[in-house]
Amino acid sequence: MDSFNIADAISNYLNSFEQKIKSYPHYSDIVERMRDAQKEIDYEFNKICFLMLAFCRTKIDIANAGKNNKTYMNDTLAQVGDAILDTIISERYFAEGKNKKDIDDIRQHLGKNDNLFSISTKKSLISFCYHESHFHGNAPSEHKVAAGSHDSIVEAIIGAIYLDGGIAKARQWIYENIMVDIAKVI
């Protein structure tokens, strides 16, 4: 039997991340902006460090990953969020008796980059993104904080909510922020 303890592993990862960002010259600003971000996304974190990770766009070196073996610090959290989003959508429409094709169509619509980007734009989420020296919008052109229409901010927030508060909190946030326009799809 595997003795892997997921709660300990996540806690260790979060502690390591927090130690890294404490070295950022604008750490106190990050903490303050994350308090504002909680209000904007309408979720109060038990461990705000999850939200800090969701908005962290610092590039890190990872062999065989991303362009030039680099990826963003929030990418793996976004992957967790993407899986949770798919799960919640599938769960909801399975319970309503939808068939596989309908569920796939709904998942594709709700998880589309332009749909998630629209949510990000409505809530001005990009303004909370940062890297090791600047926030988005405050960075000189040579130090821009990466963001785009295919950005993973919303998925990273879902992953952060899931890891912080569990599946029920993530489900509630997804229902209130992503699935509200479902009548347009079905």
Beta strands, then each sheet from edge to edge (+ up, - down):
strand 1: 59-61
strand 2: 70-72
sheet 1: 1+ 2-
end
